[in-house]
């Protein structure tokens, strides 16, 4: 289990480094142009990898619609908006916004998937939700504070 936590930390580190590397390129090409090139290169890499590993049969056709919707929302729309934001507000503020993904995921789980339990929320879940709300509020306040300081 520790290995998977290490992989998650490594992924977060890679995202942080990639946003720092791509900041200048995004300003030149724009969010849409940069993401278009990025998606082309990644698509070719995935096609080559899947072909070399002969792993095309591991995709269950039943889940193809969900995979497509997830890709359009997360990779196409989400990344395009992320890079458009980075073009305007810079990598530091953009990483602060990106860190809101986890709290929003929890809120969407509670609201959309009704993962609060059939009998309602337990006391522990309510405490965690209040902690999440406080953290989310602080992050949003910090983003607004930095944005207003940058415009003055």
C-alpha positions, 0 to 999 in steps of 0.5 A: 500500500505504501508503494501506491502512496509513493506513486500518488506523490510522484504523480503530484510532483510530476504535475507540479514540474510540468506546470512550471515547465509549460508556463512560458510555452502556454503564454506563447501558444495560448491554452488551446494551442498548447493543449492541442499539441500536448494531446497530439504527442500524448496520443501518439505515445499511448498508441505506440505503448499500447501497440508494443505492449499488445494491450488493446484487448484490456479495454472493456467495450462496455465502459467505452462511453464512460471513458470517452465522457471522462476524457472529454471532461477531464483531459480535453475541457479540464486541461484546456481551461487549466492552461488558459488559466495558467496563461493569465494567472501564472503557474503558482496561482494556477497550482493553488487552483489545481489543488482544489480538485480533491475537495471538489471531488469529495463534494461531488461524491457527496452530492452527485453519488450520494456517498453520505450513507443511506441513513444520512451522515455520521458525526465523523463525516460531518466533521470531515465535511466541515474541515473540508469547507474551512480548507476550501474557503481558505484556499478560495480567499487566498486566491482572491487575495493574490488576484486582487494584489496582482491587479493593484 
